[in-house]
Amino acid sequence: MSALYLLHKPYRMLSQFTDRQRGEGERRATLAEVIDVPGIYPAGRLDYDSEGLLLLSGDGELIHRISDPRHKQPKTYRVQVEDTPGDDALKALRRGVELADGPTRPAKVRRIDTPDLPERQPPVSAKRHPTTAWLELTLTEGRNRQVRRMTAHVGHPTLRLVRVAIGPWRLDGLAPGQWRREALHAPRRSSPRRRRR
């Protein structure tokens, strides 16, 4: 039986337990400040300025299954963007856009009402960004800063990014910095059928 830890990574926190650049500028928060479970590691990552669901485990095989792009675990994000994307921008995201490292796979995307999320500190500035909209975006790949690059490509830079799901696992019920443990049971092997005589 493997254990999986679901963590709500706060804004401006590294997706690792140590800051390798310590001493080269301002101190950055790390996972060690919110979860103290020995021998676990993140399955994938979230950028320093992104928030939301991060999965951790001490089971290397499980981490590989979750984070390897070949397994195509869908990842769902709530994204606050500048202005209000029109239908053409949403169609482009659904088709896939051409980034510097090649075309993206098609994404699922839809406009949503302002989601019920904890307030970010500091919040997005209403003075600098008077008009914003929220999207729900689901990807099956995980390139560096992909969501931000995709929304910028269609003319709507990302202001806030919160991952709410990875495959079947959801952020539901976790405040920033909170985590919960889930036990995963290995699938049972079916016993071989007896041949009829």
N, CA, C and O of each residue as an XYZ file, in Angstrom:
788
protein
N       0.843     -1.186      0.000
C       0.000      0.000      0.000
C       0.885      1.244      0.000
O       1.748      1.398      0.864
N       0.666      2.134     -0.974
C       1.423      3.373     -1.081
C       0.620      4.514     -0.483
O      -0.610      4.477     -0.456
N       1.328      5.526     -0.006
C       0.658      6.719      0.521
C       0.896      7.867     -0.435
O       1.998      8.052     -0.953
N      -0.152      8.631     -0.658
C      -0.073      9.820     -1.488
C      -0.527     11.006     -0.639
O      -1.534     10.928      0.066
N       0.221     12.096     -0.715
C      -0.090     13.294      0.058
C      -0.552     14.381     -0.904
O       0.138     14.710     -1.869
N      -1.730     14.935     -0.624
C      -2.291     16.022     -1.415
C      -2.063     17.309     -0.641
O      -2.512     17.442      0.497
N      -1.369     18.254     -1.255
C      -0.993     19.501     -0.591
C      -1.492     20.689     -1.402
O      -1.406     20.690     -2.630
N      -2.010     21.697     -0.716
C      -2.356     22.964     -1.358
C      -1.133     23.876     -1.241
O      -0.902     24.501     -0.206
N      -0.359     23.937     -2.320
C       0.848     24.771     -2.304
C       0.456     26.245     -2.345
O      -0.267     26.667     -3.248
N       0.925     27.027     -1.382
C       0.596     28.454     -1.385
C       1.348     29.217     -2.488
O       2.324     28.734     -3.061
N       0.854     30.409     -2.750
C       1.502     31.359     -3.661
C       2.885     31.703     -3.117
O       3.083     31.816     -1.908
N       3.832     31.865     -4.032
C       5.211     32.217     -3.689
C       5.844     31.231     -2.726
O       6.402     31.604     -1.695
N       5.739     29.958     -3.094
C       6.424     28.878     -2.381
C       7.023     27.943     -3.427
O       6.380     27.623     -4.427
N       8.263     27.507     -3.187
C       8.915     26.564     -4.094
C       8.280     25.183     -3.975
O       7.801     24.808     -2.905
N       8.275     24.429     -5.069
C       7.758     23.046     -5.056
C       8.870     22.076     -4.686
O       9.018     21.029     -5.317
N       9.646     22.416     -3.676
C      10.747     21.573     -3.208
C      10.987     21.885     -1.733
O      10.474     22.866     -1.195
N      11.781     21.026     -1.097
C      11.968     21.142      0.350
C      13.131     22.040      0.752
O      13.250     22.405      1.921
N      13.984     22.398     -0.188
C      15.090     23.312      0.115
C      15.188     24.348     -0.989
O      14.764     24.111     -2.120
N      15.751     25.501     -0.647
C      15.978     26.552     -1.634
C      17.442     26.501     -2.031
O      18.322     26.898     -1.267
N      17.694     26.005     -3.239
C      19.088     25.833     -3.685
C      19.785     27.165     -3.920
O      21.011     27.209     -4.018
N      19.022     28.252     -4.013
C      19.625     29.566     -4.232
C      19.733     30.357     -2.932
O      19.963     31.566     -2.957
N      19.567     29.678     -1.796
C      19.626     30.369     -0.500
C      20.939     31.136     -0.388
O      22.001     30.627     -0.748
N      20.855     32.341      0.104
C      22.054     33.160      0.252
C      22.304     34.045     -0.946
O      23.184     34.905     -0.894
N      21.551     33.864     -2.041
C      21.756     34.665     -3.245
C      20.648     35.690     -3.440
O      20.412     36.135     -4.564
N      19.968     36.070     -2.373
C      18.880     37.039     -2.482
C      17.902     36.810     -1.353
O      18.256     36.275     -0.302
N      16.651     37.227     -1.584
C      15.663     37.074     -0.525
C      15.324     35.603     -0.306
O      15.352     34.795     -1.234
N      15.005     35.280      0.939
C      14.663     33.908      1.309
C      13.316     33.529      0.713
O      12.359     34.298      0.803
N      13.233     32.340      0.099
C      11.980     31.870     -0.493
C      11.415     30.721      0.340
O      12.156     29.873      0.838
N      10.098     30.708      0.482
C       9.430     29.654      1.252
C       9.557     28.327      0.515
O       9.607     28.296     -0.715
N       9.610     27.223      1.273
C       9.710     25.884      0.704
C       8.648     24.971      1.311
O       7.984     25.340      2.280
N       8.490     23.788      0.742
C       7.516     22.821      1.234
C       7.793     22.402      2.675
O       6.875     21.998      3.388
N       9.051     22.494      3.109
C       9.414     22.101      4.477
C       8.654     22.922      5.519
O       8.543     22.507      6.673
N       8.140     24.064      5.127
C       7.417     24.921      6.067
C       5.968     24.492      6.276
O       5.320     24.931      7.226
N       5.454     23.628      5.384
C       4.043     23.255      5.506
C       3.802     21.746      5.636
O       2.717     21.338      6.048
N       4.785     20.915      5.295
C       4.586     19.461      5.430
C       5.880     18.824      5.926
O       6.943     18.999      5.331
N       5.771     18.085      7.022
C       6.940     17.473      7.655
C       6.747     15.960      7.685
O       6.490     15.372      8.736
N       6.875     15.345      6.516
C       6.764     13.896      6.387
C       8.069     13.430      5.747
O       8.357     13.810      4.612
N       8.858     12.627      6.434
C      10.159     12.227      5.872
C      10.013     11.321      4.658
O       9.089     10.512      4.571
N      10.953     11.475      3.720
C      11.058     10.547      2.590
C      10.046     10.723      1.482
O       9.864      9.815      0.672
N       9.373     11.879      1.419
C       8.431     12.095      0.325
C       8.967     13.172     -0.618
O       9.746     14.042     -0.227
N       8.520     13.081     -1.882
C       8.973     13.998     -2.920
C       7.795     14.380     -3.804
O       6.851     13.601     -3.940
N       7.833     15.576     -4.413
C       6.726     15.988     -5.282
C       6.696     15.177     -6.583
O       7.733     14.836     -7.151
N       5.492     14.885     -7.027
C       5.283     14.280     -8.345
C       4.978     15.430     -9.294
O       3.822     15.827     -9.439
N       6.000     15.963     -9.934
C       5.837     17.153    -10.752
C       6.060     18.393     -9.914
O       6.583     18.325     -8.802
N       5.657     19.523    -10.462
C       5.920     20.779     -9.755
C       4.867     21.815    -10.117
O       4.094     21.652    -11.060
N       4.866     22.878     -9.339
C       4.105     24.087     -9.629
C       5.077     25.247     -9.508
O       5.940     25.252     -8.631
N       4.939     26.220    -10.378
C       5.830     27.369    -10.327
C       5.712     28.107     -8.997
O       4.701     28.006     -8.302
N       6.747     28.838     -8.663
C       6.809     29.629     -7.433
C       5.595     30.544     -7.290
O       5.063     30.711     -6.193
N       5.157     31.142     -8.413
C       4.048     32.086     -8.371
C       2.708     31.456     -8.729
O       1.745     32.173     -9.003
N       2.629     30.126     -8.732
C       1.368     29.422     -8.942
C       0.943     28.765     -7.635
O       1.757     28.574     -6.731
N      -0.335     28.421     -7.544
C      -0.906     27.863     -6.321
C      -1.622     26.566     -6.644
O      -1.848     26.231     -7.807
N      -1.975     25.842     -5.590
C      -2.882     24.731     -5.777
C      -2.300     23.364     -5.517
O      -1.344     23.204     -4.759
N      -2.905     22.368     -6.169
C      -2.663     20.971     -5.852
C      -1.278     20.505     -6.262
O      -0.861     20.654     -7.411
N      -0.575     19.933     -5.286
C       0.710     19.286     -5.502
C       0.614     17.908     -4.861
O       0.170     17.783     -3.720
N       1.028     16.876     -5.587
C       1.005     15.504     -5.071
C       2.409     15.104     -4.655
O       3.379     15.405     -5.352
N       2.519     14.417     -3.507
C       3.816     13.969     -3.010
C       3.705     12.519     -2.561
O       2.646     12.073     -2.120
N       4.814     11.787     -2.681
C       4.828     10.395     -2.239
C       6.272      9.956     -2.015
O       7.214     10.584     -2.498
N       6.419      8.869     -1.275
C       7.720      8.243     -1.117
C       7.895      7.067     -2.071
O       8.938      6.413     -2.067
N       6.882      6.798     -2.884
C       6.876      5.680     -3.828
C       7.326      6.190     -5.194
O       6.570      6.868     -5.889
N       8.556      5.863     -5.573
C       9.121      6.355     -6.827
C       8.330      5.947     -8.050
O       8.179      6.731     -8.987
N       7.821      4.721     -8.048
C       7.038      4.252     -9.191
C       5.748      5.053     -9.327
O       5.335      5.396    -10.435
N       5.116      5.347     -8.194
C       3.887      6.128     -8.208
C       4.170      7.555     -8.691
O       3.412      8.096     -9.495
N       5.240      8.156     -8.212
C       5.622      9.498     -8.649
C       5.815      9.512    -10.167
O       5.363     10.433    -10.847
N       6.487      8.487    -10.693
C       6.726      8.399    -12.138
C       5.406      8.299    -12.899
O       5.218      8.972    -13.912
N       4.481      7.448    -12.404
C       3.195      7.269    -13.093
C       2.398      8.563    -13.126
O       1.698      8.838    -14.100
N       2.498      9.355    -12.073
C       1.733     10.602    -12.007
C       2.372     11.683    -12.868
O       1.669     12.409    -13.572
N       3.700     11.799    -12.820
C       4.362     12.949    -13.439
C       4.826     12.720    -14.872
O       5.055     13.693    -15.590
N       4.973     11.476    -15.314
C       5.464     11.224    -16.665
C       4.419     11.648    -17.694
O       3.287     11.167    -17.647
N       4.775     12.548    -18.633
C       3.803     13.019    -19.627
C       3.191     11.895    -20.472
O       2.094     12.056    -21.008
N       3.894     10.753    -20.596
C       3.351      9.656    -21.411
C       2.068      9.092    -20.826
O       1.267      8.500    -21.548
N       1.861      9.272    -19.511
C       0.636      8.764    -18.878
C      -0.526      9.739    -19.011
O      -1.665      9.403    -18.686
N      -0.234     10.967    -19.497
C      -1.265     11.950    -19.834
C      -2.291     12.169    -18.730
O      -3.495     12.195    -18.984
N      -1.799     12.328    -17.497
C      -2.721     12.666    -16.404
C      -3.270     14.063    -16.670
O      -2.487     15.011    -16.718
N      -4.568     14.232    -16.844
C      -5.090     15.584    -17.065
C      -4.900     16.454    -15.825
O      -5.096     16.007    -14.695
N      -4.516     17.697    -16.063
C      -4.336     18.661    -14.977
C      -5.275     19.830    -15.241
O      -5.276     20.403    -16.331
N      -6.076     20.180    -14.231
C      -7.079     21.223    -14.389
C      -6.706     22.440    -13.551
O      -6.324     22.324    -12.386
N      -6.827     23.605    -14.171
C      -6.433     24.863    -13.552
C      -7.591     25.858    -13.594
O      -8.390     25.863    -14.531
N      -7.666     26.695    -12.564
C      -8.510     27.884    -12.597
C      -7.555     29.048    -12.840
O      -6.588     29.239    -12.102
N      -7.838     29.817    -13.880
C      -6.879     30.809    -14.363
C      -7.555     32.173    -14.469
O      -8.546     32.326    -15.182
N      -7.021     33.149    -13.765
C      -7.493     34.525    -13.889
C      -6.616     35.227    -14.909
O      -5.393     35.267    -14.768
N      -7.245     35.780    -15.938
C      -6.493     36.400    -17.032
C      -6.890     37.857    -17.195
O      -7.939     38.291    -16.719
N      -6.027     38.604    -17.880
C      -6.321     40.002    -18.192
C      -7.444     40.085    -19.216
O      -7.516     39.277    -20.142
N      -8.318     41.070    -19.039
C      -9.424     41.328    -19.952
C     -10.360     40.115    -20.044
O     -10.332     39.240    -19.178
N     -11.170     40.069    -21.074
C     -12.125     38.974    -21.236
C     -11.871     38.274    -22.566
O     -12.118     38.866    -23.616
N     -11.389     37.037    -22.556
C     -11.119     36.347    -23.818
C     -12.392     36.138    -24.633
O     -13.425     35.733    -24.101
N     -12.302     36.420    -25.924
C     -13.419     36.178    -26.823
C     -13.418     34.744    -27.324
O     -12.560     33.944    -26.951
N     -14.376     34.431    -28.161
C     -14.513     33.067    -28.685
C     -13.289     32.641    -29.487
O     -12.888     31.478    -29.430
N     -12.686     33.576    -30.240
C     -11.513     33.226    -31.056
C     -10.339     32.780    -30.180
O      -9.632     31.830    -30.516
N     -10.140     33.470    -29.059
C      -9.050     33.100    -28.148
C      -9.293     31.714    -27.558
O      -8.367     30.909    -27.457
N     -10.542     31.434    -27.166
C     -10.848     30.125    -26.599
C     -10.699     29.021    -27.642
O     -10.204     27.937    -27.330
N     -11.123     29.286    -28.880
C     -10.974     28.294    -29.958
C      -9.504     27.976    -30.205
O      -9.139     26.822    -30.435
N      -8.656     29.018    -30.157
C      -7.217     28.802    -30.365
C      -6.643     27.894    -29.284
O      -5.852     26.998    -29.580
N      -7.038     28.123    -28.027
C      -6.554     27.275    -26.932
C      -7.060     25.840    -27.098
O      -6.337     24.886    -26.811
N      -8.289     25.692    -27.556
C      -8.854     24.344    -27.751
C      -8.151     23.597    -28.880
O      -7.996     22.378    -28.815
N      -7.725     24.319    -29.913
C      -7.012     23.680    -31.032
C      -5.567     23.356    -30.671
O      -4.990     22.381    -31.154
N      -4.994     24.201    -29.806
C      -3.564     24.139    -29.521
C      -2.892     25.327    -30.168
O      -3.261     25.727    -31.272
N      -1.906     25.897    -29.491
C      -1.215     27.081    -30.009
C       0.254     26.761    -30.242
O       0.791     25.813    -29.670
N       0.893     27.554    -31.079
C       2.299     27.357    -31.428
C       3.162     28.164    -30.473
O       3.163     29.395    -30.515
N       3.905     27.464    -29.603
C       4.829     28.116    -28.685
C       6.253     27.958    -29.202
O       6.485     27.270    -30.196
N       7.198     28.592    -28.533
C       8.589     28.532    -28.980
C       9.116     27.102    -29.010
O       9.982     26.783    -29.824
N       8.604     26.231    -28.129
C       9.061     24.841    -28.097
C       8.103     23.893    -28.827
O       8.105     22.688    -28.576
N       7.289     24.443    -29.726
C       6.423     23.607    -30.548
C       4.956     23.764    -30.209
O       4.602     24.436    -29.240
N       4.096     23.138    -31.014
C       2.654     23.272    -30.788
C       2.209     22.533    -29.530
O       2.755     21.488    -29.176
N       1.210     23.097    -28.869
C       0.654     22.439    -27.686
C      -0.444     21.473    -28.122
O      -1.019     21.607    -29.203
N      -0.716     20.516    -27.277
C      -1.879     19.663    -27.514
C      -3.140     20.487    -27.285
O      -3.107     21.478    -26.555
N      -4.240     20.094    -27.896
C      -5.491     20.800    -27.631
C      -5.825     20.771    -26.140
O      -5.587     19.775    -25.456
N      -6.377     21.875    -25.652
C      -6.771     21.992    -24.244
C      -8.290     22.062    -24.153
O      -8.963     22.512    -25.081
N      -8.811     21.615    -23.032
C     -10.214     21.880    -22.718
C     -10.244     23.225    -22.017
O      -9.475     23.449    -21.082
N     -11.109     24.114    -22.445
C     -11.161     25.437    -21.819
C     -12.589     25.970    -21.867
O     -13.318     25.775    -22.840
N     -12.963     26.647    -20.784
C     -14.274     27.296    -20.736
C     -14.198     28.486    -19.786
O     -13.398     28.511    -18.851
N     -15.052     29.470    -20.052
C     -15.170     30.596    -19.124
C     -15.940     30.133    -17.892
O     -16.864     29.326    -17.994
N     -15.552     30.648    -16.728
C     -16.266     30.311    -15.498
C     -16.499     31.579    -14.678
O     -15.823     32.589    -14.871
N     -17.456     31.512    -13.768
C     -17.642     32.603    -12.817
C     -16.455     32.629    -11.861
O     -15.698     31.662    -11.781
N     -16.293     33.718    -11.146
C     -15.207     33.815    -10.169
C     -15.302     32.635     -9.202
O     -16.305     32.489     -8.504
N     -14.265     31.791     -9.154
C     -14.360     30.596     -8.299
C     -14.224     30.925     -6.825
O     -13.707     31.976     -6.446
N     -14.704     29.994     -5.996
C     -14.617     30.136     -4.546
C     -13.242     29.636     -4.108
O     -13.066     28.472     -3.749
N     -12.281     30.546     -4.148
C     -10.900     30.220     -3.776
C     -10.465     31.115     -2.622
O     -10.977     32.224     -2.471
N      -9.523     30.642     -1.806
C      -8.995     31.517     -0.754
C      -8.354     32.760     -1.374
O      -7.766     32.688     -2.453
N      -8.468     33.879     -0.698
C      -7.846     35.123     -1.166
C      -6.335     34.941     -1.234
O      -5.732     34.390     -0.313
N      -5.727     35.397     -2.311
C      -4.276     35.325     -2.440
C      -3.649     36.523     -1.753
O      -4.204     37.622     -1.770
N      -2.473     36.304     -1.138
C      -1.736     37.405     -0.509
C      -0.379     37.567     -1.183
O       0.441     36.651     -1.128
N      -0.118     38.715     -1.821
C      -1.053     39.818     -2.032
C      -2.028     39.490     -3.163
O      -1.707     38.688     -4.040
N      -3.211     40.100     -3.153
C      -4.179     39.820     -4.214
C      -3.762     40.456     -5.536
O      -2.888     41.321     -5.568
N      -4.390     40.024     -6.621
C      -4.195     40.663     -7.921
C      -4.700     42.098     -7.803
O      -5.790     42.335     -7.283
N      -3.918     43.037     -8.277
C      -4.253     44.454     -8.135
C      -5.405     44.846     -9.066
O      -5.279     44.787    -10.289
N      -6.528     45.246     -8.461
C      -7.681     45.701     -9.252
C      -7.372     47.029     -9.938
O      -7.970     47.345    -10.967
N      -6.452     47.804     -9.385
C      -6.093     49.086     -9.996
C      -5.297     48.864    -11.275
O      -5.535     49.530    -12.282
N      -4.360     47.936    -11.237
C      -3.541     47.642    -12.420
C      -4.288     46.792    -13.432
O      -4.019     46.869    -14.631
N      -5.231     45.976    -12.953
C      -5.967     45.056    -13.828
C      -7.461     45.212    -13.568
O      -8.065     44.363    -12.913
N      -8.066     46.289    -14.074
C      -9.477     46.536    -13.759
C     -10.439     45.521    -14.366
O     -11.514     45.281    -13.816
N     -10.062     44.924    -15.494
C     -10.935     43.938    -16.138
C     -10.217     42.603    -16.214
O      -9.167     42.487    -16.845
N     -10.789     41.596    -15.566
C     -10.219     40.251    -15.617
C     -11.337     39.243    -15.843
O     -12.518     39.556    -15.692
N     -10.943     38.034    -16.205
C     -11.912     36.946    -16.376
C     -11.267     35.666    -15.865
O     -10.045     35.563    -15.760
N     -12.117     34.694    -15.551
C     -11.633     33.391    -15.083
C     -11.925     32.325    -16.135
O     -12.994     32.299    -16.745
N     -10.949     31.455    -16.325
C     -11.089     30.303    -17.213
C     -10.817     29.036    -16.423
O     -10.073     29.053    -15.442
N     -11.421     27.938    -16.853
C     -11.017     26.611    -16.386
C     -10.343     25.933    -17.573
O     -10.931     25.804    -18.646
N      -9.115     25.506    -17.366
C      -8.296     24.975    -18.455
C      -7.739     23.623    -18.045
O      -7.175     23.490    -16.959
N      -7.890     22.618    -18.901
C      -7.372     21.277    -18.617
C      -6.379     20.880    -19.698
O      -6.677     20.943    -20.891
N      -5.176     20.464    -19.254
C      -4.102     20.052    -20.155
C      -3.746     18.597    -19.916
O      -3.976     18.057    -18.834
N      -3.180     17.966    -20.945
C      -2.660     16.605    -20.778
C      -1.155     16.569    -21.007
O      -0.590     15.507    -21.269
N      -0.513     17.712    -20.910
C       0.952     17.787    -20.979
C       1.395     18.809    -19.951
O       0.570     19.544    -19.410
N       2.680     18.863    -19.677
C       3.136     19.745    -18.611
C       4.453     20.416    -18.927
O       5.472     20.106    -18.310
N       4.445     21.326    -19.876
C       5.670     22.066    -20.189
C       5.883     23.193    -19.183
O       4.975     23.569    -18.441
N       7.090     23.714    -19.178
C       7.436     24.797    -18.264
C       6.553     26.019    -18.520
O       6.510     26.543    -19.633
N       5.847     26.467    -17.475
C       4.995     27.658    -17.507
C       4.025     27.635    -18.688
O       3.754     28.669    -19.299
N       3.512     26.461    -18.999
C       2.709     26.287    -20.204
C       1.419     27.094    -20.202
O       1.112     27.764    -21.188
N       0.660     27.043    -19.116
C      -0.610     27.769    -19.086
C      -0.363     29.254    -19.291
O      -1.070     29.898    -20.066
N       0.621     29.799    -18.614
C       0.927     31.226    -18.739
C       1.325     31.577    -20.172
O       0.913     32.610    -20.700
N       2.115     30.727    -20.789
C       2.547     31.007    -22.164
C       1.379     30.897    -23.140
O       1.293     31.662    -24.101
N       0.475     29.938    -22.891
C      -0.668     29.770    -23.784
C      -1.615     30.961    -23.711
O      -2.040     31.473    -24.747
N      -1.956     31.413    -22.493
C      -2.891     32.531    -22.394
C      -2.258     33.821    -22.915
O      -2.947     34.647    -23.515
N      -0.957     34.003    -22.694
C      -0.276     35.184    -23.239
C      -0.291     35.143    -24.765
O      -0.449     36.176    -25.415
N      -0.128     33.955    -25.331
C      -0.107     33.797    -26.798
C      -1.411     34.275    -27.422
O      -1.406     34.823    -28.524
N      -2.537     34.071    -26.723
C      -3.826     34.502    -27.284
C      -4.222     35.898    -26.774
O      -5.369     36.316    -26.936
N      -3.274     36.610    -26.162
C      -3.501     38.002    -25.796
C      -4.103     38.252    -24.429
O      -4.591     39.348    -24.157
N      -4.073     37.233    -23.553
C      -4.674     37.385    -22.221
C      -3.728     36.820    -21.157
O      -3.907     35.689    -20.705
N      -2.721     37.605    -20.757
C      -1.751     37.114    -19.777
C      -2.407     36.625    -18.487
O      -3.406     37.175    -18.024
N      -1.817     35.581    -17.930
C      -2.305     35.009    -16.670
C      -1.899     35.897    -15.504
O      -0.747     36.314    -15.390
N      -2.871     36.177    -14.638
C      -2.628     36.964    -13.429
C      -2.593     36.082    -12.184
O      -1.849     36.352    -11.241
N      -3.400     35.033    -12.193
C      -3.433     34.098    -11.063
C      -3.696     32.705    -11.621
O      -4.523     32.526    -12.516
N      -2.973     31.714    -11.076
C      -3.063     30.349    -11.578
C      -3.171     29.389    -10.398
O      -2.288     29.338     -9.542
N      -4.266     28.629    -10.363
C      -4.509     27.687     -9.265
C      -4.824     26.317     -9.865
O      -5.814     26.163    -10.580
N      -3.977     25.316     -9.572
C      -4.268     23.954    -10.049
C      -5.250     23.304     -9.085
O      -5.008     23.251     -7.879
N      -6.363     22.810     -9.627
C      -7.409     22.253     -8.769
C      -7.549     20.740     -8.891
O      -8.231     20.122     -8.073
N      -6.916     20.129     -9.898
C      -7.029     18.671    -10.043
C      -5.857     18.126    -10.844
O      -5.342     18.775    -11.755
N      -5.447     16.905    -10.476
C      -4.485     16.116    -11.246
C      -5.102     14.732    -11.361
O      -5.226     14.020    -10.364
N      -5.491     14.347    -12.576
C      -6.176     13.065    -12.731
C      -7.391     13.019    -11.812
O      -8.210     13.938    -11.836
N      -7.527     11.963    -10.995
C      -8.695     11.836    -10.117
C      -8.568     12.604     -8.802
O      -9.527     12.667     -8.033
N      -7.402     13.185     -8.533
C      -7.173     13.843     -7.247
C      -7.535     15.322     -7.337
O      -7.176     15.998     -8.301
N      -8.258     15.825     -6.312
C      -8.754     17.194     -6.337
C      -8.307     17.968     -5.103
O      -8.022     17.397     -4.050
N      -8.256     19.270     -5.269
C      -7.830     20.179     -4.205
C      -8.904     20.373     -3.135
O      -8.619     20.904     -2.062
N     -10.109     19.957     -3.415
C     -11.280     20.237     -2.572
C     -10.972     20.115     -1.076
O     -10.391     19.130     -0.621
N     -11.381     21.152     -0.323
C     -11.304     21.099      1.138
C      -9.964     21.468      1.744
O      -9.828     21.465      2.967
N      -8.962     21.789      0.921
C      -7.643     22.129      1.457
C      -7.387     23.624      1.314
O      -7.466     24.172      0.215
N      -7.081     24.277      2.423
C      -6.671     25.689      2.403
C      -5.182     25.746      2.079
O      -4.490     24.737      2.221
N      -4.668     26.902      1.646
C      -3.230     27.010      1.366
C      -2.387     26.533      2.550
O      -2.595     26.959      3.686
N      -1.441     25.653      2.270
C      -0.570     25.107      3.309
C      -1.104     23.851      3.970
O      -0.371     23.204      4.718
N      -2.354     23.483      3.722
C      -2.923     22.266      4.305
C      -2.665     21.070      3.396
O      -2.475     21.214      2.188
N      -2.662     19.871      4.015
C      -2.464     18.646      3.250
C      -3.259     17.516      3.883
O      -3.679     17.592      5.038
N      -3.453     16.460      3.088
C      -4.081     15.246      3.607
C      -3.395     14.034      2.975
O      -2.802     14.116      1.899
N      -3.499     12.924      3.674
C      -2.874     11.676      3.229
C      -3.945     10.743      2.697
O      -5.017     10.612      3.288
N      -3.650     10.095      1.579
C      -4.544      9.085      1.034
C      -3.755      7.792      0.853
O      -2.637      7.801      0.338
N      -4.340      6.701      1.276
C      -3.710      5.387      1.080
C      -4.187      4.833     -0.255
O      -5.383      4.831     -0.546
N      -3.253      4.370     -1.053
C      -3.582      3.800     -2.353
C      -3.342      2.303     -2.297
O      -2.249      1.857     -1.950
N      -4.339      1.541     -2.630
C      -4.215      0.089     -2.619
C      -3.839     -0.400     -4.003
O      -4.397      0.053     -5.003
N      -2.907     -1.310     -4.059
C      -2.513     -1.889     -5.345
C      -3.696     -2.659     -5.923
O      -4.437     -3.299     -5.178
N      -3.881     -2.606     -7.247
C      -4.993     -3.359     -7.837
C      -4.820     -4.851     -7.618
O      -3.712     -5.381     -7.700
N      -5.921     -5.517     -7.340
C      -5.849     -6.958     -7.122
C      -5.614     -7.685     -8.426
O      -6.159     -7.321     -9.468
N      -4.802     -8.708     -8.354
C      -4.589     -9.535     -9.539
C      -5.699    -10.561     -9.614
O      -6.015    -11.229     -8.630
N      -6.273    -10.676    -10.766
C      -7.349    -11.664    -10.899
C      -6.745    -13.055    -10.954
O      -5.711    -13.274    -11.585
N      -7.397    -13.981    -10.294
C      -6.883    -15.353    -10.294
C      -7.181    -15.986    -11.638
O      -8.226    -15.722    -12.232
N      -6.269    -16.825    -12.129
C      -6.474    -17.447    -13.434
C      -7.728    -18.313    -13.437
O      -8.036    -19.006    -12.466
N      -8.434    -18.252    -14.551
C      -9.639    -19.068    -14.659
C      -9.281    -20.528    -14.875
O      -8.340    -20.866    -15.592
N     -10.054    -21.368    -14.237
C      -9.830    -22.805    -14.429
C     -10.443    -23.231    -15.758
O     -11.537    -22.805    -16.131
N      -9.720    -24.063    -16.442
C     -10.267    -24.587    -17.686
C     -11.321    -25.610    -17.410
O     -11.193    -26.441    -16.510
N     -12.376    -25.540    -18.202
C     -13.418    -26.546    -18.083
C     -12.968    -27.817    -18.783
O     -12.352    -27.784    -19.849
N     -13.291    -28.930    -18.157
C     -12.940    -30.216    -18.782
C     -14.089    -30.762    -19.560
O     -13.978    -31.835    -20.154
